[in-house]
Every structure is written in structure tokens, then in C-alpha cells.
Amino acid sequence: MTEHVWSYKSTAGHLAGTDLTGYKVEAIDGGIGKVDKHSDEVDDAYLVVDTGVWIFGKEVLLPASTVVRIDLDERKVFVDRTKEQIKDAPEFHREKHLDDPQYRQDLVTYYGMGGPFGGRLI
């Protein structure tokens, strides 16, 4: 079953209403930053991750479906992408992209069906 790009996987351990702000974000190959903002909205859930100095202070938007596990005790969010995949994602600008349908479609293409991962959310 393919889960919606903008929804948390049922196995991720996400509890609706949990404030993930400040949680560390771990890619497959190591830490990438901290959650700066997140949304729990149905079919519109995402994380805005501040990568700090790792990629020169860039913020990235990760659809909720990239989250594989949330560790509430350790305050960490684990995602199913590498640092390189996240670094190469479409550039995010908070002031114009949170409500931009074309940017959202670009992310769906990048992270979802028909994207650079052969249609797989790895």
C-alpha cells in the first residue's frame, strides 16, 4: 500500500499534537539538523528542518512520509533519506513556499512517485 506523501506512516510512531520543534533530525547516514517547524494537518503534514551549518544554514521541507521513526525519549526524528538526497531537494523559502502548490508538486515529484528514486519512497 502506498501512503500519501503528506501523511506520516502508520509505523512512524507519530502522535498527533506532539510538538516536534527542536527535535534532532537523523538521515540514513547521520544528523542533518533540527525541526524548526512542523505540521500535523491531515494530508498536509511536513517538517521544516534547519540544517544549520551542515549545508550553510539552508532550511528544507520534508514531507511527513519521509519520517520512519520518532523517538520521543531521545527527541529525534529519523527519516529515510540520505544527507545528499536532502541537500539536493528543491530549495525551500519559508515566506513563499509553505502555501505554494507548484513547490508542493515539485516536492511530490522529488520525494514521491516518478521522482529520482524510481518511484520509491526509500
Z-matrix of the N, CA and C atoms (Angstrom, degrees):
N
C 1 1.452
C 2 1.530 1 109.40
N 3 1.291 2 117.18 1 129.39
C 4 1.460 3 121.90 2 177.54
C 5 1.517 4 108.75 3 -88.78
N 6 1.327 5 115.96 4 126.17
C 7 1.452 6 119.96 5 179.29
C 8 1.516 7 109.39 6 -93.05
N 9 1.291 8 116.24 7 152.81
C 10 1.451 9 123.46 8 -176.94
C 11 1.532 10 110.78 9 -62.61
N 12 1.311 11 117.28 10 137.82
C 13 1.460 12 123.16 11 -178.54
C 14 1.527 13 111.59 12 -57.62
N 15 1.315 14 118.28 13 -34.47
C 16 1.462 15 122.51 14 -175.63
C 17 1.529 16 112.65 15 -98.60
N 18 1.336 17 117.20 16 26.32
C 19 1.460 18 122.36 17 177.16
C 20 1.519 19 109.33 18 -130.82
N 21 1.334 20 116.19 19 146.80
C 22 1.461 21 119.97 20 174.51
C 23 1.521 22 109.36 21 -70.51
N 24 1.326 23 116.31 22 143.43
C 25 1.454 24 121.32 23 173.81
C 26 1.523 25 107.97 24 -65.72
N 27 1.299 26 116.36 25 144.91
C 28 1.465 27 120.18 26 -178.63
C 29 1.523 28 112.05 27 -63.18
N 30 1.323 29 117.33 28 -21.56
C 31 1.467 30 122.22 29 -178.63
C 32 1.530 31 113.46 30 -92.22
N 33 1.336 32 118.52 31 -0.46
C 34 1.468 33 121.62 32 -174.72
C 35 1.526 34 113.75 33 -74.50
N 36 1.326 35 116.87 34 -19.38
C 37 1.454 36 119.27 35 -178.99
C 38 1.514 37 113.47 36 81.96
N 39 1.336 38 116.44 37 19.73
C 40 1.462 39 119.90 38 179.19
C 41 1.521 40 110.13 39 -77.89
N 42 1.328 41 115.42 40 132.00
C 43 1.456 42 121.30 41 175.68
C 44 1.522 43 108.04 42 -109.20
N 45 1.328 44 116.03 43 119.24
C 46 1.462 45 120.14 44 -179.17
C 47 1.529 46 109.67 45 -53.12
N 48 1.305 47 115.37 46 136.15
C 49 1.454 48 120.89 47 179.54
C 50 1.523 49 114.34 48 91.16
N 51 1.329 50 117.77 49 -8.37
C 52 1.458 51 120.82 50 178.43
C 53 1.524 52 109.42 51 -72.93
N 54 1.321 53 116.87 52 128.13
C 55 1.457 54 120.90 53 179.31
C 56 1.529 55 108.98 54 -83.08
N 57 1.321 56 116.77 55 110.17
C 58 1.465 57 122.42 56 -178.25
C 59 1.532 58 112.70 57 -91.00
N 60 1.323 59 117.47 58 -0.67
C 61 1.467 60 121.18 59 -179.66
C 62 1.528 61 109.67 60 -56.94
N 63 1.331 62 115.69 61 129.00
C 64 1.459 63 121.29 62 179.59
C 65 1.518 64 114.44 63 91.30
N 66 1.335 65 117.87 64 -10.65
C 67 1.460 66 120.05 65 177.95
C 68 1.528 67 109.23 66 -66.04
N 69 1.315 68 117.06 67 142.12
C 70 1.461 69 121.52 68 174.07
C 71 1.520 70 108.30 69 -72.68
N 72 1.334 71 116.21 70 146.34
C 73 1.464 72 121.84 71 179.35
C 74 1.519 73 108.12 72 -113.89
N 75 1.321 74 114.93 73 126.65
C 76 1.461 75 122.38 74 -177.92
C 77 1.525 76 109.98 75 -112.96
N 78 1.335 77 116.18 76 119.49
C 79 1.464 78 121.68 77 172.64
C 80 1.531 79 107.74 78 -80.42
N 81 1.312 80 117.72 79 176.94
C 82 1.461 81 122.07 80 177.80
C 83 1.524 82 110.79 81 -55.90
N 84 1.333 83 116.28 82 -36.10
C 85 1.465 84 120.96 83 -174.32
C 86 1.530 85 113.63 84 -111.71
N 87 1.332 86 117.81 85 25.71
C 88 1.455 87 120.02 86 173.93
C 89 1.517 88 114.09 87 129.91
N 90 1.328 89 115.10 88 177.18
C 91 1.452 90 121.85 89 -176.97
C 92 1.521 91 113.02 90 -67.34
N 93 1.349 92 115.30 91 143.58
C 94 1.464 93 119.95 92 179.78
C 95 1.519 94 113.14 93 -124.03
N 96 1.313 95 118.24 94 -9.75
C 97 1.455 96 119.48 95 179.93
C 98 1.510 97 111.85 96 149.97
N 99 1.347 98 114.43 97 -155.04
C 100 1.462 99 121.39 98 -177.74
C 101 1.521 100 110.05 99 -131.49
N 102 1.324 101 115.43 100 150.92
C 103 1.458 102 121.13 101 176.21
C 104 1.522 103 108.54 102 -69.72
N 105 1.334 104 115.52 103 122.44
C 106 1.458 105 121.51 104 178.90
C 107 1.527 106 110.54 105 -98.06
N 108 1.326 107 116.16 106 -31.34
C 109 1.464 108 122.72 107 -179.26
C 110 1.514 109 106.96 108 -156.12
N 111 1.319 110 115.96 109 151.28
C 112 1.464 111 118.85 110 175.25
C 113 1.513 112 109.80 111 -150.68
N 114 1.313 113 114.77 112 162.61
C 115 1.457 114 121.80 113 177.83
C 116 1.517 115 108.92 114 -129.97
N 117 1.322 116 115.73 115 138.89
C 118 1.465 117 122.86 116 175.29
C 119 1.525 118 111.64 117 -105.80
N 120 1.313 119 116.69 118 4.48
C 121 1.463 120 119.97 119 -174.91
C 122 1.533 121 111.22 120 -56.35
N 123 1.307 122 116.65 121 139.90
C 124 1.459 123 121.66 122 178.08
C 125 1.522 124 109.22 123 -61.11
N 126 1.314 125 116.82 124 128.95
C 127 1.468 126 124.49 125 -178.75
C 128 1.527 127 113.41 126 60.65
N 129 1.336 128 118.26 127 17.55
C 130 1.461 129 122.48 128 175.96
C 131 1.530 130 109.86 129 -150.04
N 132 1.327 131 116.58 130 39.60
C 133 1.462 132 121.24 131 -179.02
C 134 1.527 133 109.59 132 -92.25
N 135 1.326 134 115.63 133 138.23
C 136 1.462 135 120.94 134 -177.68
C 137 1.517 136 109.67 135 -159.53
N 138 1.333 137 115.43 136 169.43
C 139 1.455 138 123.50 137 172.56
C 140 1.525 139 107.78 138 -122.90
N 141 1.319 140 117.10 139 136.60
C 142 1.458 141 121.75 140 167.20
C 143 1.518 142 104.79 141 -102.37
N 144 1.337 143 116.15 142 119.29
C 145 1.452 144 121.53 143 -175.05
C 146 1.522 145 109.59 144 -110.51
N 147 1.332 146 114.91 145 126.33
C 148 1.463 147 121.35 146 174.29
C 149 1.521 148 106.14 147 -88.73
N 150 1.325 149 116.32 148 114.16
C 151 1.463 150 120.54 149 -175.53
C 152 1.523 151 112.37 150 -83.49
N 153 1.336 152 117.26 151 -2.30
C 154 1.465 153 119.79 152 178.95
C 155 1.517 154 111.18 153 58.62
N 156 1.325 155 116.68 154 -138.88
C 157 1.463 156 120.46 155 -177.23
C 158 1.522 157 112.63 156 -78.83
N 159 1.336 158 116.98 157 -10.30
C 160 1.462 159 119.74 158 -175.79
C 161 1.531 160 111.90 159 -55.48
N 162 1.323 161 117.63 160 -48.44
C 163 1.469 162 119.60 161 172.81
C 164 1.526 163 108.84 162 -126.84
N 165 1.315 164 114.46 163 52.67
C 166 1.456 165 123.33 164 172.56
C 167 1.527 166 113.48 165 60.35
N 168 1.341 167 116.02 166 41.97
C 169 1.450 168 120.14 167 173.20
C 170 1.513 169 115.21 168 74.99
N 171 1.278 170 118.36 169 13.61
C 172 1.457 171 122.94 170 -179.51
C 173 1.532 172 110.25 171 -68.90
N 174 1.324 173 115.38 172 142.45
C 175 1.462 174 120.27 173 169.96
C 176 1.521 175 107.70 174 -99.69
N 177 1.326 176 115.44 175 144.51
C 178 1.462 177 120.81 176 177.20
C 179 1.517 178 108.61 177 -128.42
N 180 1.320 179 115.63 178 149.21
C 181 1.451 180 122.08 179 176.00
C 182 1.518 181 107.45 180 -104.76
N 183 1.320 182 116.41 181 122.71
C 184 1.460 183 121.82 182 178.21
C 185 1.515 184 109.28 183 -113.36
N 186 1.330 185 117.86 184 121.24
C 187 1.463 186 119.72 185 174.80
C 188 1.533 187 109.71 186 -59.98
N 189 1.317 188 116.62 187 148.31
C 190 1.460 189 121.68 188 -176.88
C 191 1.530 190 112.53 189 -57.66
N 192 1.318 191 118.14 190 -27.98
C 193 1.472 192 120.24 191 -178.31
C 194 1.522 193 112.86 192 -66.86
N 195 1.337 194 118.05 193 -13.42
C 196 1.465 195 119.93 194 177.14
C 197 1.526 196 111.74 195 -79.43
N 198 1.333 197 117.32 196 -12.06
C 199 1.468 198 122.21 197 -179.39
C 200 1.526 199 109.11 198 -80.96
N 201 1.334 200 115.33 199 123.36
C 202 1.470 201 119.47 200 178.56
C 203 1.524 202 112.58 201 -102.26
N 204 1.344 203 115.87 202 -25.23
C 205 1.459 204 118.21 203 -178.68
C 206 1.514 205 109.49 204 -160.74
N 207 1.318 206 114.65 205 142.53
C 208 1.458 207 121.42 206 174.28
C 209 1.517 208 107.14 207 -120.69
N 210 1.325 209 116.12 208 123.94
C 211 1.457 210 122.03 209 178.19
C 212 1.524 211 107.40 210 -104.10
N 213 1.330 212 115.87 211 101.89
C 214 1.461 213 120.68 212 -176.91
C 215 1.519 214 111.78 213 -67.32
N 216 1.327 215 117.87 214 -36.13
C 217 1.464 216 121.30 215 -179.25
C 218 1.525 217 111.82 216 -67.20
N 219 1.337 218 116.64 217 -43.62
C 220 1.470 219 121.99 218 -179.39
C 221 1.524 220 112.48 219 -85.98
N 222 1.340 221 116.68 220 -8.99
C 223 1.470 222 122.65 221 -177.19
C 224 1.532 223 110.58 222 56.32
N 225 1.355 224 114.37 223 52.71
C 226 1.465 225 121.18 224 179.54
C 227 1.517 226 110.23 225 -131.16
N 228 1.329 227 114.12 226 145.59
C 229 1.458 228 122.58 227 174.42
C 230 1.524 229 106.50 228 -117.22
N 231 1.325 230 117.27 229 125.79
C 232 1.457 231 122.81 230 -179.78
C 233 1.521 232 108.75 231 -104.39
N 234 1.344 233 116.29 232 129.74
C 235 1.459 234 121.53 233 -179.64
C 236 1.526 235 110.42 234 -117.34
N 237 1.323 236 115.47 235 158.37
C 238 1.465 237 121.40 236 -174.38
C 239 1.526 238 113.20 237 -97.52
N 240 1.309 239 115.38 238 40.92
C 241 1.462 240 121.61 239 177.24
C 242 1.519 241 108.95 240 -132.18
N 243 1.332 242 116.03 241 156.86
C 244 1.465 243 120.78 242 175.02
C 245 1.523 244 108.93 243 -85.60
N 246 1.317 245 115.01 244 166.34
C 247 1.464 246 119.98 245 175.89
C 248 1.525 247 110.53 246 -57.81
N 249 1.315 248 116.54 247 -42.61
C 250 1.468 249 121.30 248 -178.33
C 251 1.529 250 111.06 249 -62.64
N 252 1.329 251 117.44 250 -43.45
C 253 1.464 252 120.89 251 179.23
C 254 1.521 253 110.89 252 -62.04
N 255 1.320 254 116.52 253 -40.01
C 256 1.461 255 120.39 254 179.43
C 257 1.523 256 110.20 255 -69.94
N 258 1.321 257 116.69 256 -42.26
C 259 1.471 258 120.87 257 179.11
C 260 1.532 259 111.33 258 -60.34
N 261 1.338 260 117.22 259 -35.18
C 262 1.458 261 121.96 260 -176.67
C 263 1.530 262 113.88 261 -88.19
N 264 1.323 263 117.90 262 2.29
C 265 1.469 264 121.30 263 179.67
C 266 1.530 265 109.91 264 -64.74
N 267 1.323 266 117.08 265 158.04
C 268 1.472 267 119.31 266 176.73
C 269 1.534 268 110.40 267 -52.93
N 270 1.318 269 115.48 268 135.11
C 271 1.458 270 121.10 269 -176.03
C 272 1.525 271 110.97 270 -59.96
N 273 1.328 272 116.51 271 139.70
C 274 1.459 273 122.85 272 -177.16
C 275 1.521 274 110.60 273 -111.50
N 276 1.337 275 115.58 274 131.42
C 277 1.459 276 122.43 275 173.18
C 278 1.524 277 107.07 276 -128.21
N 279 1.317 278 115.60 277 111.76
C 280 1.461 279 122.55 278 -173.50
C 281 1.530 280 112.89 279 -51.62
N 282 1.319 281 117.27 280 -43.72
C 283 1.459 282 120.25 281 -173.93
C 284 1.525 283 113.88 282 -68.37
N 285 1.324 284 117.93 283 -19.26
C 286 1.461 285 117.53 284 -179.65
C 287 1.526 286 114.77 285 -124.01
N 288 1.313 287 119.65 286 -15.15
C 289 1.454 288 120.09 287 -172.61
C 290 1.525 289 116.63 288 -99.82
N 291 1.328 290 119.10 289 -18.29
C 292 1.467 291 118.60 290 -176.99
C 293 1.523 292 112.07 291 -61.93
N 294 1.312 293 117.98 292 -32.20
C 295 1.461 294 121.43 293 -178.23
C 296 1.528 295 113.03 294 -115.48
N 297 1.324 296 117.36 295 18.25
C 298 1.461 297 121.83 296 -176.68
C 299 1.531 298 110.33 297 -94.61
N 300 1.353 299 117.60 298 109.95
C 301 1.465 300 120.52 299 -177.88
C 302 1.535 301 113.20 300 -61.45
N 303 1.323 302 118.20 301 -35.54
C 304 1.471 303 119.97 302 -179.96
C 305 1.524 304 110.88 303 -67.37
N 306 1.328 305 117.36 304 -40.79
C 307 1.458 306 120.56 305 177.23
C 308 1.527 307 109.76 306 -62.07
N 309 1.330 308 116.59 307 -42.53
C 310 1.469 309 120.36 308 178.34
C 311 1.530 310 110.39 309 -60.36
N 312 1.331 311 116.78 310 -41.30
C 313 1.461 312 120.21 311 178.59
C 314 1.522 313 110.76 312 -65.82
N 315 1.328 314 117.39 313 -38.52
C 316 1.466 315 120.73 314 176.19
C 317 1.530 316 110.60 315 -59.42
N 318 1.331 317 116.56 316 -40.82
C 319 1.473 318 119.98 317 178.25
C 320 1.519 319 111.74 318 -67.51
N 321 1.334 320 117.05 319 -39.76
C 322 1.463 321 120.57 320 177.77
C 323 1.525 322 109.30 321 -60.43
N 324 1.311 323 116.41 322 -42.80
C 325 1.460 324 120.52 323 178.19
C 326 1.525 325 110.62 324 -64.13
N 327 1.323 326 116.64 325 -43.89
C 328 1.460 327 120.89 326 -177.57
C 329 1.530 328 111.81 327 -68.43
N 330 1.329 329 117.24 328 -47.71
C 331 1.459 330 121.33 329 -175.57
C 332 1.527 331 114.00 330 -92.23
N 333 1.326 332 117.03 331 -18.25
C 334 1.461 333 119.17 332 -171.45
C 335 1.504 334 113.95 333 -115.44
N 336 1.305 335 114.36 334 -148.32
C 337 1.466 336 121.73 335 -176.06
C 338 1.514 337 110.32 336 -59.49
N 339 1.315 338 115.23 337 130.52
C 340 1.451 339 121.42 338 177.51
C 341 1.516 340 114.00 339 82.84
N 342 1.327 341 117.13 340 4.63
C 343 1.453 342 121.26 341 -178.82
C 344 1.516 343 111.32 342 -82.96
N 345 1.326 344 117.12 343 -170.69
C 346 1.468 345 122.27 344 -175.07
C 347 1.526 346 113.22 345 -70.09
N 348 1.339 347 118.08 346 -3.04
C 349 1.466 348 120.09 347 -179.20
C 350 1.519 349 110.72 348 -105.19
N 351 1.334 350 116.67 349 25.92
C 352 1.461 351 121.40 350 175.44
C 353 1.513 352 113.77 351 66.11
N 354 1.338 353 116.82 352 31.37
C 355 1.446 354 119.62 353 178.58
C 356 1.516 355 112.93 354 81.11
N 357 1.308 356 118.07 355 7.59
C 358 1.463 357 121.34 356 -179.62
C 359 1.513 358 110.22 357 -107.28
N 360 1.316 359 116.02 358 141.92
C 361 1.456 360 120.89 359 166.23
C 362 1.521 361 104.98 360 -94.29
N 363 1.313 362 116.01 361 91.38
C 364 1.462 363 120.36 362 -171.84
C 365 1.504 364 113.21 363 -69.91
